[in-house]
């Protein structure tokens, strides 16, 4: 008899893949074989199937998995094994998520600061509404070269001047 369970992963990114299974650790402890299924972030439509746990057969030196696509309602496996562990897949996905979130944060800062400088506290409030962490916001700030300066008790952020704006400003000052 075989029992198949489908469980999702929690959002903890700082732990091993085996501890990311939602619910109790007993689910992973009781199971004899656990497969991890994920979208391939590099190839749209491709899925990765990798062994997360296997204690009923010999383990290969390097975990082997499979890649597949769903075409016309059929599962079509690639002929060559996929050689990524669930931990590597999760790590790749986390990197891609961070890049995507950072890109969104960059666009957010461009939009918010497009009309001029704003107090950093106001920017942080708006960022919290968008669910950006302060750390992500700082990375985006650094990527854009945003200038932070203090006026009185408040800190302000402003977008750097574009080269043409700097040239125009320089000519007007002369």
Buried (B, 14 or more C-beta within 10 A) or exposed (E): EEEEEEEEBEEEEEEEBBEBBEEEEEEBEEBEEBBBBBEBBEEEEBBBBBBBBBEEEEEEEEBBBBBBBEEEEEEEEEEEBBEBBBBBBBBBBEEEEBEEBBEBBBEBBEEBBEEEBBBBEEBBEBBEEEEBEEEBBEBBBEEBEBEEEEEEEEEBBEBEEEEEEEEEEEEEEE
